[in-house]
Amino acid sequence: MLSFEEKKALFEEYPELTAAPVSLNRINYHFEDSAVAKTMVIRFLHPNGNAFVYAGYLPKEETDKGYLSIRDADEKTIRELVDKAIAYLKKTADGYEEGYSELWFDQRGDVLRLIYDNPMWSVTLPNDKIEGIFKTKEAAEGYLMDEDFFKGS
């Protein structure tokens, strides 16, 4: 089991996390660039070595209020959990990171780019001119398919 100081040093290796002291000498760590309202990645790092890592990507019944205890976790497990939490919080409520994009092609070799610009989806030409803007990914994909484009792999 890692000590309080070892866990604290591990969390401080993440430049995207900001430490916030709370009561009883505990520390929370926030991801301020979260794409959603939730920013706390580590809750209540306690001098006894316990802490909780955000796990909103798991079903609620597998977590304690959306967090997992890391009291007895090894360094590798803690890093994996923190990395998953940050990756999840980078995604918007729609499930996509800002700027996510896909290339779509037609039989003639034309290429269009589908881009997520929260909360809208845009279809752009190679010169970055906008072909269309859509409220949902499904609507944008429907447009692309109607125009005989297919998603690249």
C-alpha positions in Angstrom: 0.0 0.0 0.0 1.3 3.4 -0.9 1.6 6.1 1.8 -0.1 9.4 1.8 3.1 11.1 0.7 3.6 8.6 -2.1 0.1 9.0 -3.4 0.4 12.8 -3.1 3.6 12.8 -5.1 2.0 10.5 -7.8 -1.0 12.9 -8.1 1.3 15.9 -8.4 2.9 14.3 -11.4 -0.2 15.2 -13.3 0.2 18.8 -14.4 -3.5 19.0 -15.4 -4.6 18.3 -11.8 -5.0 21.1 -9.2 -4.7 20.3 -5.5 -7.3 21.8 -3.2 -6.9 21.2 0.5 -10.1 20.4 2.4 -10.9 19.6 6.0 -9.1 17.0 8.2 -5.8 17.5 6.3 -7.3 15.9 3.2 -6.6 17.0 -0.4 -8.9 16.9 -3.4 -7.5 17.1 -7.0 -9.5 18.8 -9.7 -9.3 18.6 -13.5 -10.2 22.2 -14.4 -10.3 21.5 -18.1 -13.2 19.0 -17.7 -15.7 19.1 -20.5 -18.5 18.6 -18.0 -19.4 20.2 -14.7 -17.7 17.5 -12.7 -14.0 18.3 -12.1 -12.9 16.3 -9.0 -10.7 13.4 -10.1 -9.3 12.5 -6.6 -11.5 13.0 -3.6 -10.3 13.1 0.0 -6.6 12.0 -0.1 -6.4 11.3 3.6 -3.2 11.2 5.8 -4.1 7.5 6.4 -3.4 6.8 2.7 -7.0 6.4 1.6 -8.5 8.4 -1.3 -11.2 8.0 -4.0 -10.7 8.3 -7.7 -13.5 9.4 -10.0 -15.1 6.5 -11.9 -18.1 8.0 -13.6 -17.6 5.7 -16.6 -18.6 2.7 -14.5 -22.2 1.7 -13.5 -23.2 3.5 -10.3 -23.6 0.2 -8.4 -19.9 -0.5 -8.9 -18.8 2.7 -7.3 -19.2 4.7 -4.1 -21.0 7.9 -5.3 -19.1 7.6 -8.6 -15.7 7.0 -7.0 -13.4 4.0 -6.2 -11.3 3.6 -3.1 -7.6 3.3 -3.7 -6.6 2.6 -0.1 -4.9 -0.7 -1.0 -4.2 -0.1 -4.7 -0.7 -0.2 -6.2 0.9 2.6 -8.2 0.1 1.0 -11.6 -3.6 0.6 -10.7 -3.8 4.1 -9.4 -2.3 5.6 -12.5 -4.7 3.6 -14.7 -7.7 4.8 -12.7 -6.5 8.5 -12.8 -5.8 8.2 -16.5 -9.3 6.8 -17.2 -10.9 9.5 -15.0 -9.2 12.3 -16.9 -9.9 10.8 -20.3 -13.6 10.4 -19.3 -13.8 14.0 -18.1 -12.3 15.3 -21.4 -15.5 14.0 -23.1 -18.6 16.2 -23.2 -22.0 15.0 -22.1 -22.4 13.8 -25.7 -19.4 11.4 -25.2 -17.0 13.2 -27.5 -14.0 15.3 -26.9 -14.1 18.9 -28.3 -12.6 18.8 -31.7 -13.2 15.1 -32.3 -13.3 14.5 -36.1 -13.7 11.8 -38.7 -12.9 11.7 -42.4 -15.6 10.7 -44.9 -15.0 9.8 -48.5 -16.9 9.3 -51.7 -16.2 7.1 -54.7 -14.6 10.0 -56.6 -12.0 10.6 -53.9 -13.6 13.7 -52.4 -13.0 14.1 -48.7 -15.2 15.8 -46.0 -14.4 16.1 -42.3 -17.1 15.6 -39.6 -16.1 17.7 -36.6 -17.6 17.9 -33.1 -17.9 21.5 -31.9 -19.8 21.1 -28.7 -22.7 20.9 -28.9 -23.0 20.9 -32.7 -21.5 18.8 -35.6 -20.0 20.4 -38.7 -19.2 19.0 -42.0 -16.2 20.8 -43.6 -14.6 20.8 -47.0 -10.8 20.3 -47.4 -10.3 24.1 -47.4 -12.1 24.3 -44.0 -15.2 25.9 -45.4 -18.3 24.6 -43.7 -20.6 22.4 -45.8 -23.2 22.0 -43.1 -23.9 22.2 -39.4 -26.1 19.7 -37.5 -27.5 19.3 -34.1 -26.6 15.6 -33.8 -24.0 13.3 -35.1 -26.7 11.1 -36.5 -28.1 14.0 -38.6 -24.6 14.8 -39.9 -23.9 11.2 -40.7 -27.3 10.9 -42.5 -26.4 13.9 -44.6 -23.1 12.4 -45.5 -24.6 9.1 -46.4 -27.3 10.8 -48.5 -24.5 12.5 -50.4 -22.8 9.0 -51.0 -20.0 9.5 -48.5 -18.7 6.7 -46.3 -16.7 6.8 -43.1 -13.0 6.3 -43.4 -11.3 3.7 -41.2 
